[in-house]
Amino acid sequence: MRSVESPALRVRRLTGALGAEIDGVDVAGPLTPGTVAELQAAFLEHHVLVFRGQSLTHEDQVRFARCFGETQVHPFVEPSPHHPEVIELITEADEAFTFSGGWHTDLTCLDAPVLGSVLYGVELPPFGGDTLFANQHLAYEALSAPMRKMLDGLGAAHSAGAQYAAGGSATSHASMPTQNSELAMTRVVHPIVRTHPESNRKGLFINEAYTTEIEGVSPDESFALLSFLFRHAVSERFTCRVSWEPGTLVMWDNRSVQHQGVQDYVGYRRHMRRVTVQGDRPA
């Protein structure tokens, strides 16, 4: 697919696997239909878009996210007091837990997981706190033909119980109050191999945070297969790494990537703002 480019909007690839930095766009300002179309095409091609030097209010961030679909209220994290569709992701200097630690895809525990996430850097540590992304189309395509054939048609269960049920890992995060602990126990089943609704490209749709078991196989088989897929899906050759500074905005396609925040900034405060875009049921 040809990279999009115009005299104002410039696209620079980050790696051979995924990711692009976008120059020439003031996300806070009004975007023309043509610019939105170019950004949507770049999003579909590169899966992760990085915008540097942005100055955004909560309303600006939500307005930009709505260029890609309806925005969503997070079901488990209490919203920002400044906007109901924004959550404040804050790790204080003395906290060991970070909200984005561990490889995952956002909220696959929902019947209709989010389409994409839009994350803005407000306050960053002087070093560290990068985010890693992994292309799940490449992960699927790198599997052998017999493995792809076996996985096609299998489903896996997803749940947020380990994170957001009573006593879950996210519920003790003092700077980010959680809610709806009973909803977190809901169990949904999604295909292990998801077809992207826009590109029609197949990709893996499992992640260690929310995927609990494979349907229709024994517990031992489920554990062995998921253990392999969790490792394979985030192999280095499928990844890119994004470093942050205040004013950086990053958006990614939850239908085609996993991500992980690197927890290497203990002793420093990190404050991010996140908006998510409503998705559809995986098929």
Secondary structure as GFF3:
##gff-version 3
##sequence-region A 1 283
A	DSSP	beta_strand	10	13	.	.	.	ID=ss1
A	DSSP	beta_strand	20	23	.	.	.	ID=ss2
A	DSSP	alpha_helix	33	46	.	.	.	ID=ss3
A	DSSP	beta_strand	48	51	.	.	.	ID=ss4
A	DSSP	alpha_helix	58	65	.	.	.	ID=ss5
A	DSSP	beta_strand	71	72	.	.	.	ID=ss6
A	DSSP	beta_strand	87	91	.	.	.	ID=ss7
A	DSSP	beta_strand	116	123	.	.	.	ID=ss8
A	DSSP	beta_strand	131	135	.	.	.	ID=ss9
A	DSSP	alpha_helix	136	141	.	.	.	ID=ss10
A	DSSP	alpha_helix	145	151	.	.	.	ID=ss11
A	DSSP	beta_strand	155	158	.	.	.	ID=ss12
A	DSSP	alpha_helix	161	164	.	.	.	ID=ss13
A	DSSP	three_ten_helix	183	185	.	.	.	ID=ss14
A	DSSP	beta_strand	188	191	.	.	.	ID=ss15
A	DSSP	beta_strand	193	195	.	.	.	ID=ss16
A	DSSP	beta_strand	202	204	.	.	.	ID=ss17
A	DSSP	beta_strand	211	214	.	.	.	ID=ss18
A	DSSP	alpha_helix	219	233	.	.	.	ID=ss19
A	DSSP	three_ten_helix	236	238	.	.	.	ID=ss20
A	DSSP	beta_strand	239	242	.	.	.	ID=ss21
A	DSSP	beta_strand	249	253	.	.	.	ID=ss22
A	DSSP	beta_strand	257	261	.	.	.	ID=ss23
A	DSSP	beta_strand	270	277	.	.	.	ID=ss24
###
